Amino acid sequence: MVLLLLASIILYWISGVNYLLFHAIVEGFAIVVAALIYVLATNTYRHTKNDSFRFLGIAYLQVAILDFVHTLTYKGMGVFPGFGSDVPAQLWIAGRMLEAVSLALVPVLFRKKINQRLVWLGYGAATTAALVSIMVFPVFPVCFIEGIGLTPFKVISEYMIVVILLGGACLLHRHKEYYSLDLFNSVGLAMIVTALSELAFTLYTDVYGVTNMVGHMLKIVSYYYVYAGVLLEGIDKPYRLVAVELRDEAMQDPLTGLYNRRGLDELLRKQLGRVSRGRESLGMLMIDLDNFKHINDHYGHLVGDSILIQFADLLGKNVRKRDLAGRYGGDEFIVLLPNVDSEMVVAIKQRIEIAVQAWIGNDERLKRLGISIGTALLKSGQDVDESTLIKMADKSMYEAKREKKATPRAPFFFD
């Protein structure tokens, strides 16, 4: 906001020295922002999967085209000497109407699948029709008469744009729970400030006048909010999602979808920190599929992989939602059990064993398969590193392999 205020002061000074330069800077800023919205909306789509954001990008690119021509035809630019003050006013109305309708449609189209080809065709046709009707075949209604000022059509059009923008802001507010707070605030403010800008453009009689300058200053503020909301949403959020996806992929076992060894180690360090700070207890199950090599040797590794996937699914269904299951390596699995007591550790262990017995009994190929589960439990406040806890659970598992008793063993306790 400090930069925005400083920029406004500088632009105000420039408008007094050279209004044409002021106008070119303001419109140039708007054109660049609109083009960037398009670039980001299209290039980040594979991460955001946000069709309404891509729709807005296409719309703003067309608005940028109209604004660019508006800038070139402005009084004093000399690029199109045959045109007077009416043409840039007509192009302004066409661009603002296109922008207002697009912003108002965002809440309507949010989370809906949009045919981007139709959007391109529709907006391309609208932009072409506006340019042709204003610059080639002058049939667009007159908006400004030199020496007199704005025509009734121009003023009514500005009011229509204001109504459309305020209607879009109301729709946005009604569905605010669907948007991030930053995006909601920024786009909503952009609509309101743009509406105020249009009200300013209903009052001027001179294209270099004060109200014209105020309208353009408000346009800067409006585009700043579009930048802050839509543009940053397109940069920051998608790449934060990419970072999360990459982190999750690095922590996930590609076969079973459970945490891999790296993921388990990271989670275990965090859980042990909570235990040492006295926040909660922590249980661990170390699980080994007995005779799994027999499956691979007799049925092949594809079947073996299928068995591991099935077991991972079974494991996920028989632990609590907050428990953390992972494949530690090969046919060994670990389950971290936050905030448990000894009875709960035993209960979860037994639930897994019963589910495994039912699973084995329903598949002839699994008749030689077994399961050994070792247990360990840390009480709240105990300070043990991850390697020690894993060794204890691993030792308990190998004792279970040797004993193979039907009754569950009590978990290993740290004194």
C-alpha positions as CSV (number, residue, x, y, z in Angstrom):
1,M,0.0,0.0,0.0
2,V,2.9,2.4,0.7
3,L,4.2,1.8,-2.8
4,L,0.7,2.3,-4.2
5,L,0.4,5.7,-2.4
6,L,3.8,6.8,-3.5
7,A,3.0,5.8,-7.1
8,S,-0.2,7.8,-6.9
9,I,1.6,10.9,-5.7
10,I,4.1,10.7,-8.5
11,L,1.4,10.0,-11.2
12,Y,-0.6,13.0,-9.9
13,W,2.5,15.2,-10.3
14,I,3.1,13.8,-13.8
15,S,-0.5,14.5,-14.8
16,G,0.0,18.2,-14.0
17,V,3.3,18.3,-16.0
18,N,2.3,16.2,-19.0
19,Y,-1.1,14.6,-19.0
20,L,-0.4,12.6,-22.2
21,L,2.6,10.9,-20.5
22,F,0.4,10.3,-17.4
23,H,-2.2,8.6,-19.5
24,A,0.3,6.4,-21.3
25,I,1.8,5.2,-18.0
26,V,-1.5,4.4,-16.5
27,E,-2.8,2.5,-19.5
28,G,0.6,0.9,-20.1
29,F,0.5,-0.5,-16.5
30,A,-3.0,-1.8,-17.0
31,I,-2.1,-3.5,-20.3
32,V,1.0,-5.2,-18.8
33,V,-1.0,-6.5,-15.8
34,A,-3.8,-7.7,-18.0
35,A,-1.3,-9.6,-20.3
36,L,0.4,-11.1,-17.2
37,I,-2.9,-12.4,-15.9
38,Y,-3.4,-14.2,-19.2
39,V,0.1,-15.6,-19.2
40,L,-0.1,-16.9,-15.7
41,A,-3.6,-18.2,-16.0
42,T,-2.8,-20.3,-19.0
43,N,0.7,-21.5,-17.8
44,T,-0.3,-22.4,-14.3
45,Y,-3.6,-24.2,-15.3
46,R,-2.1,-27.6,-15.0
47,H,-1.5,-26.9,-11.3
48,T,-4.5,-24.8,-10.4
49,K,-7.1,-26.7,-12.6
50,N,-9.1,-23.5,-12.2
51,D,-11.2,-22.9,-15.4
52,S,-12.6,-19.6,-14.1
53,F,-9.1,-18.3,-13.6
54,R,-8.1,-19.2,-17.2
55,F,-11.4,-17.7,-18.4
56,L,-10.5,-14.4,-16.7
57,G,-7.0,-14.6,-18.3
58,I,-8.5,-14.9,-21.8
59,A,-10.9,-12.0,-21.0
60,Y,-8.2,-9.7,-19.7
61,L,-6.0,-10.4,-22.8
62,Q,-8.9,-9.1,-25.0
63,V,-9.3,-6.1,-22.6
64,A,-5.6,-5.4,-23.0
65,I,-6.0,-5.3,-26.8
66,L,-8.8,-2.7,-26.6
67,D,-6.8,-0.7,-24.0
68,F,-3.7,-0.7,-26.2
69,V,-5.6,0.6,-29.2
70,H,-7.4,3.1,-26.9
71,T,-3.9,4.4,-25.8
72,L,-2.7,4.7,-29.3
73,T,-5.8,6.7,-30.4
74,Y,-5.8,9.1,-27.4
75,K,-5.8,12.7,-28.2
76,G,-2.3,14.0,-28.8
77,M,-0.7,10.6,-29.5
78,G,-0.5,11.2,-33.2
79,V,-0.5,7.5,-34.1
80,F,-3.9,7.7,-35.8
81,P,-4.2,11.4,-36.8
82,G,-7.5,10.9,-38.6
83,F,-9.4,10.0,-35.4
84,G,-10.7,12.6,-32.9
85,S,-11.5,12.3,-29.1
86,D,-14.6,10.1,-29.7
87,V,-12.7,7.0,-30.8
88,P,-10.7,6.5,-27.6
89,A,-13.9,7.2,-25.6
90,Q,-15.7,4.5,-27.6
91,L,-12.8,2.1,-27.2
92,W,-12.8,2.8,-23.4
93,I,-16.5,1.9,-23.1
94,A,-15.9,-1.3,-25.1
95,G,-13.0,-2.3,-22.9
96,R,-14.7,-1.5,-19.6
97,M,-17.9,-3.3,-20.6
98,L,-15.8,-6.4,-21.5
99,E,-13.9,-6.2,-18.2
100,A,-17.0,-5.7,-16.1
101,V,-18.9,-8.6,-17.7
102,S,-15.9,-10.8,-17.2
103,L,-15.4,-10.0,-13.6
104,A,-19.1,-10.4,-12.9
105,L,-19.0,-13.9,-14.5
106,V,-16.2,-15.2,-12.3
107,P,-18.5,-16.0,-9.3
108,V,-21.0,-17.6,-11.7
109,L,-18.4,-19.8,-13.4
110,F,-16.3,-20.7,-10.4
111,R,-15.6,-24.4,-10.1
112,K,-17.3,-25.1,-13.4
113,K,-15.8,-26.7,-16.4
114,I,-15.5,-24.2,-19.2
115,N,-15.0,-24.8,-22.9
116,Q,-11.9,-22.6,-23.5
117,R,-12.3,-22.8,-27.3
118,L,-15.7,-21.2,-27.1
119,V,-14.4,-18.6,-24.7
120,W,-11.6,-17.7,-27.2
121,L,-14.1,-17.5,-30.1
122,G,-16.6,-15.5,-28.1
123,Y,-14.1,-12.9,-26.8
124,G,-12.2,-12.8,-30.0
125,A,-15.4,-12.1,-31.9
126,A,-16.4,-9.4,-29.3
127,T,-13.0,-7.6,-29.5
128,T,-13.0,-7.8,-33.4
129,A,-16.5,-6.5,-33.6
130,A,-15.7,-3.6,-31.3
131,L,-12.6,-2.6,-33.3
132,V,-14.3,-2.9,-36.6
133,S,-17.4,-1.0,-35.5
134,I,-15.3,1.8,-34.1
135,M,-12.3,2.1,-36.5
136,V,-13.4,0.6,-39.8
137,F,-17.1,1.0,-40.2
138,P,-18.0,3.7,-37.7
139,V,-21.4,2.5,-36.5
140,F,-20.6,2.4,-32.7
141,P,-22.6,5.1,-30.9
142,V,-20.9,8.4,-30.4
143,C,-19.5,8.7,-26.9
144,F,-17.8,12.1,-26.8
145,I,-18.3,15.4,-28.7
146,E,-15.5,17.9,-28.7
147,G,-16.4,21.1,-26.9
148,I,-19.6,19.6,-25.5
149,G,-18.5,16.5,-23.6
150,L,-20.0,13.1,-23.0
151,T,-23.0,11.9,-24.9
152,P,-26.0,10.3,-23.1
153,F,-25.0,6.9,-24.5
154,K,-21.5,7.2,-22.8
155,V,-23.0,8.2,-19.5
156,I,-25.6,5.4,-19.5
157,S,-23.0,2.9,-20.5
158,E,-20.8,3.9,-17.6
159,Y,-23.7,3.4,-15.2
160,M,-24.5,0.0,-16.7
161,I,-20.9,-1.0,-16.1
162,V,-21.2,0.2,-12.5
163,V,-24.3,-1.9,-12.0
164,I,-22.7,-5.0,-13.6
165,L,-19.6,-4.6,-11.3
166,L,-21.7,-4.2,-8.2
167,G,-23.8,-7.1,-9.1
168,G,-20.7,-9.2,-9.6
169,A,-19.4,-8.0,-6.2
170,C,-22.7,-9.1,-4.6
171,L,-22.4,-12.6,-6.2
172,L,-18.8,-12.8,-5.0
173,H,-19.9,-12.0,-1.5
174,R,-22.7,-14.6,-1.6
175,H,-20.2,-17.3,-2.5
176,K,-17.3,-16.1,-0.4
177,E,-16.8,-19.4,1.3
178,Y,-15.5,-20.9,-2.0
179,Y,-12.6,-18.4,-2.3
180,S,-9.4,-17.9,-0.3
181,L,-9.7,-14.8,1.8
182,D,-7.0,-12.9,-0.1
183,L,-8.6,-13.6,-3.5
184,F,-12.1,-12.7,-2.2
185,N,-10.9,-9.4,-0.7
186,S,-8.8,-8.4,-3.7
187,V,-11.2,-9.2,-6.5
188,G,-14.1,-7.7,-4.5
189,L,-12.2,-4.5,-4.0
190,A,-11.1,-4.5,-7.7
191,M,-14.8,-4.6,-8.7
192,I,-15.8,-1.8,-6.3
193,V,-12.9,0.5,-7.2
194,T,-13.5,-0.1,-10.9
195,A,-17.1,0.9,-10.3
196,L,-15.9,4.2,-8.7
197,S,-13.6,4.7,-11.6
198,E,-16.5,4.5,-14.0
199,L,-18.5,7.0,-12.0
200,A,-15.7,9.5,-12.3
201,F,-15.8,9.0,-16.1
202,T,-19.4,10.1,-16.2
203,L,-18.4,13.6,-15.2
204,Y,-15.6,14.9,-17.4
205,T,-15.9,17.4,-20.2
206,D,-12.2,17.5,-21.2
207,V,-10.1,14.4,-21.9
208,Y,-7.3,16.1,-20.1
209,G,-9.5,17.2,-17.2
210,V,-9.4,16.5,-13.4
211,T,-12.2,13.9,-13.3
212,N,-10.6,12.1,-16.2
213,M,-7.4,12.0,-14.2
214,V,-9.2,10.7,-11.1
215,G,-10.8,7.9,-13.1
216,H,-7.5,6.8,-14.4
217,M,-5.9,6.9,-10.9
218,L,-8.7,4.7,-9.6
219,K,-8.0,2.4,-12.5
220,I,-4.5,2.0,-11.3
221,V,-5.8,1.1,-7.8
222,S,-8.3,-1.4,-9.4
223,Y,-5.6,-3.2,-11.4
224,Y,-3.3,-3.2,-8.3
225,Y,-6.0,-5.2,-6.5
226,V,-6.5,-7.5,-9.5
227,Y,-2.7,-8.0,-9.4
228,A,-2.6,-8.6,-5.7
229,G,-5.5,-11.1,-5.8
230,V,-5.6,-12.9,-9.1
231,L,-2.0,-12.6,-10.2
232,L,-0.5,-13.6,-6.9
233,E,-3.0,-16.4,-6.6
234,G,-1.7,-17.7,-9.9
235,I,1.9,-17.5,-8.9
236,D,2.0,-18.3,-5.2
237,K,-0.7,-20.9,-4.7
238,P,0.1,-23.2,-7.7
239,Y,3.8,-23.4,-6.9
240,R,3.1,-23.9,-3.2
241,L,0.9,-26.8,-4.4
242,V,3.8,-28.0,-6.6
243,A,6.1,-27.9,-3.6
244,V,3.7,-29.9,-1.6
245,E,3.2,-32.4,-4.4
246,L,7.0,-32.9,-4.7
247,R,7.4,-33.2,-1.0
248,D,4.5,-35.8,-0.8
249,E,6.0,-37.7,-3.7
250,A,9.4,-37.8,-1.9
251,M,7.7,-39.2,1.2
252,Q,5.3,-41.7,-0.5
253,D,5.9,-45.3,-1.4
254,P,5.1,-45.5,-5.1
255,L,3.7,-49.1,-4.9
256,T,1.4,-49.0,-1.9
257,G,0.7,-45.2,-1.6
258,L,1.8,-45.4,2.1
259,Y,4.6,-43.4,3.6
260,N,8.0,-44.6,2.5
261,R,11.1,-45.0,4.8
262,R,12.1,-41.3,4.4
263,G,8.5,-40.2,5.2
264,L,8.3,-42.4,8.2
265,D,11.6,-41.2,9.5
266,E,10.5,-37.5,9.2
267,L,7.2,-38.2,10.8
268,L,8.8,-40.2,13.6
269,R,11.1,-37.3,14.5
270,K,8.2,-35.0,14.7
271,Q,6.2,-37.4,16.9
272,L,9.1,-38.0,19.2
273,G,9.5,-34.3,19.6
274,R,5.9,-34.1,20.8
275,V,6.5,-37.0,23.2
276,S,9.6,-35.5,24.7
277,R,7.8,-32.2,25.3
278,G,5.1,-34.1,27.2
279,R,2.3,-33.5,24.8
280,E,1.3,-37.1,24.1
281,S,2.4,-40.8,24.1
282,L,3.5,-42.7,21.1
283,G,3.1,-46.4,20.1
284,M,4.7,-48.2,17.3
285,L,3.9,-51.4,15.4
286,M,6.7,-53.1,13.4
287,I,5.0,-55.5,11.0
288,D,6.6,-58.2,8.8
289,L,4.8,-60.5,6.3
290,D,6.1,-64.0,7.0
291,N,7.0,-66.2,4.1
292,F,6.4,-63.4,1.6
293,K,9.4,-64.6,-0.4
294,H,7.3,-67.8,-1.1
295,I,4.7,-65.6,-2.9
296,N,7.4,-64.0,-5.1
297,D,9.1,-67.3,-5.8
298,H,5.9,-69.2,-6.8
299,Y,3.7,-66.5,-8.3
300,G,6.1,-63.9,-9.5
301,H,6.8,-60.3,-8.5
302,L,3.7,-58.9,-10.1
303,V,1.5,-61.0,-7.8
304,G,3.8,-60.1,-4.9
305,D,3.3,-56.4,-5.6
306,S,-0.4,-57.0,-5.7
307,I,-0.3,-58.7,-2.3
308,L,1.7,-55.7,-0.9
309,I,-0.9,-53.3,-2.2
310,Q,-3.7,-55.4,-0.7
311,F,-2.0,-55.5,2.6
312,A,-1.4,-51.7,2.6
313,D,-5.1,-51.2,2.0
314,L,-6.0,-53.6,4.8
315,L,-3.6,-51.8,7.1
316,G,-5.2,-48.4,6.3
317,K,-8.6,-49.7,7.1
318,N,-7.7,-51.2,10.5
319,V,-5.8,-48.4,12.1
320,R,-7.2,-45.1,13.4
321,K,-7.5,-42.0,11.1
322,R,-4.7,-40.2,13.0
323,D,-2.3,-43.2,12.9
324,L,0.5,-43.1,10.4
325,A,1.2,-46.2,8.3
326,G,4.2,-46.7,6.0
327,R,6.2,-49.3,4.2
328,Y,9.6,-49.4,5.8
329,G,11.2,-51.6,3.2
330,G,10.4,-54.8,1.3
331,D,7.7,-56.6,3.2
332,E,8.2,-54.6,6.4
333,F,5.7,-52.0,7.6
334,I,5.5,-49.6,10.5
335,V,2.5,-47.9,12.0
336,L,3.0,-44.9,14.4
337,L,0.2,-44.7,17.0
338,P,0.0,-41.2,18.5
339,N,-1.6,-40.7,21.9
340,V,-2.2,-44.3,22.9
341,D,-1.9,-46.5,26.0
342,S,-0.9,-50.1,26.2
343,E,-4.4,-51.4,25.9
344,M,-5.0,-49.5,22.7
345,V,-1.7,-50.7,21.2
346,V,-2.8,-54.3,21.9
347,A,-6.3,-53.6,20.5
348,I,-5.0,-52.2,17.2
349,K,-2.5,-55.0,16.9
350,Q,-5.2,-57.6,17.4
351,R,-7.5,-55.9,14.9
352,I,-4.8,-56.1,12.3
353,E,-4.1,-59.8,13.0
354,I,-7.7,-60.7,12.8
355,A,-8.1,-58.8,9.5
356,V,-5.0,-60.5,8.1
357,Q,-6.3,-64.0,9.0
358,A,-9.6,-63.3,7.2
359,W,-7.7,-62.0,4.2
360,I,-5.4,-65.0,4.1
361,G,-8.3,-67.4,4.4
362,N,-10.0,-66.0,1.3
363,D,-7.1,-66.5,-1.0
364,E,-5.5,-69.8,-1.8
365,R,-2.2,-68.2,-2.8
366,L,-1.8,-66.8,0.7
367,K,-2.1,-70.0,2.7
368,R,1.6,-70.0,3.7
369,L,1.6,-66.2,4.4
370,G,1.8,-65.1,8.0
371,I,2.2,-61.9,10.0
372,S,4.5,-60.9,12.9
373,I,3.9,-57.7,14.8
374,G,6.3,-56.1,17.2
375,T,5.2,-53.4,19.6
376,A,6.7,-50.5,21.5
377,L,5.2,-47.7,23.6
378,L,6.6,-44.4,24.8
379,K,4.9,-42.6,27.6
380,S,4.5,-38.8,27.5
381,G,7.6,-37.0,28.5
382,Q,10.1,-39.7,27.7
383,D,13.1,-38.7,25.5
384,V,14.2,-41.5,23.1
385,D,15.7,-41.1,19.6
386,E,14.1,-42.8,16.5
387,S,16.7,-45.5,16.1
388,T,16.3,-46.7,19.6
389,L,12.5,-46.9,19.3
390,I,12.8,-48.8,16.0
391,K,15.3,-51.3,17.4
392,M,13.0,-52.0,20.3
393,A,9.9,-52.6,18.1
394,D,12.1,-54.7,15.7
395,K,13.3,-56.8,18.6
396,S,9.7,-57.3,19.7
397,M,8.8,-58.4,16.2
398,Y,11.5,-61.0,16.0
399,E,10.5,-62.3,19.4
400,A,6.9,-62.6,18.1
401,K,8.3,-64.6,15.1
402,R,9.9,-67.1,17.4
403,E,7.1,-67.4,19.8
404,K,4.1,-67.3,17.4
405,K,1.6,-67.6,20.2
406,A,-2.0,-67.0,19.6
407,T,-2.4,-64.6,22.5
408,P,-1.1,-61.1,21.9
409,R,2.1,-60.0,23.5
410,A,2.2,-56.9,25.7
411,P,4.0,-54.0,24.2
412,F,7.6,-53.1,25.1
413,F,7.6,-50.3,27.7
414,F,10.4,-47.9,28.3
415,D,11.2,-47.4,32.0
